Amino acid sequence: MGEGRKDKGDLVEEKRMHKIFIDLERLNRLNAEGCMACGHKFSLGDEVVLARGKWQGFKYIHRNEAVFDRKTESYYDRKYYAAVKDSL
C-alpha cells in the first residue's frame, strides 16, 4: 500500500475506535438530552458514536442511527448525511 493510504483492516479498526458503549456515568450525563438523531433515551449497554448532524459539533447518537463517511472519517446522522453527502 502507498504511504498515507489505508487498507480495509485499518478502516475497520478506525471505525471500531469511534464506537462507545453507554455506561452508568454516560447514561446519567446524556439522558437529559437523549439521542439527537432518534429522540429516544439511551440505555445501559447501547452502542453509540460521536456524530455530526443538524446540530452544532459532535453529539452522541445510537450507532444504528449513524453512517460512517470514509472521506471525512466521521459518523453522521443518517438523515442529515442523506441530505448533505454530495457536498462533503
C-alpha positions in Angstrom: 0.0 0.0 0.0 1.2 3.5 -0.7 2.1 5.8 2.1 -0.9 7.7 3.5 -3.3 5.1 2.1 -5.3 2.9 4.4 -6.2 -0.7 3.8 -9.6 -2.2 4.7 -8.3 -3.5 8.0 -7.2 0.0 9.1 -10.6 1.4 8.2 -12.4 -1.3 10.2 -10.1 -0.7 13.2 -10.6 3.1 12.9 -14.4 2.7 12.9 -14.2 0.4 15.9 -12.2 3.1 17.8 -15.1 5.5 17.5 -17.7 3.1 19.0 -18.6 3.7 22.6 -21.0 1.7 24.9 -23.2 3.5 27.4 -22.1 3.0 30.9 -23.8 4.4 34.0 -21.8 7.7 34.1 -22.6 8.4 30.4 -26.2 7.4 30.9 -26.7 9.9 33.7 -24.9 12.6 31.7 -26.5 12.1 28.3 -30.1 11.1 29.1 -31.3 14.7 29.9 -30.9 15.3 26.1 -31.2 11.8 24.8 -30.3 10.7 21.3 -30.3 13.7 19.0 -31.0 11.5 15.9 -34.0 9.5 17.1 -35.1 11.3 20.2 -35.1 8.2 22.4 -33.3 7.9 25.7 -30.1 5.8 26.0 -30.0 2.5 27.9 -27.1 0.8 29.6 -25.0 -1.1 27.0 -26.3 0.8 24.0 -23.7 1.3 21.3 -23.2 5.0 20.5 -20.9 7.0 18.3 -19.9 10.7 18.2 -21.6 12.0 15.1 -22.3 15.2 13.2 -25.8 16.2 12.2 -28.1 19.2 12.0 -26.8 20.2 15.5 -23.6 22.1 16.1 -20.4 19.9 16.5 -20.4 16.3 17.5 -23.1 14.6 19.7 -23.6 11.0 20.9 -26.2 9.1 18.9 -27.2 5.5 18.7 -24.9 3.6 16.3 -27.9 2.3 14.2 -28.8 6.0 13.5 -25.4 6.7 12.1 -23.5 6.2 8.9 -19.7 6.3 8.6 -18.2 8.5 5.8 -14.8 7.3 4.8 -13.9 10.6 3.0 -14.3 12.7 6.2 -13.6 9.7 8.6 -16.6 10.8 10.7 -20.0 9.4 11.6 -23.1 11.4 10.6 -26.8 11.2 11.5 -28.4 9.1 8.6 -31.0 11.7 7.7 -28.5 14.5 7.7 -26.0 12.5 5.7 -28.6 11.7 3.1 -29.3 15.4 2.7 -25.7 16.6 2.5 -23.5 13.7 1.3 -22.9 15.3 -2.1 -21.4 18.4 -0.6 -19.0 16.7 1.8 
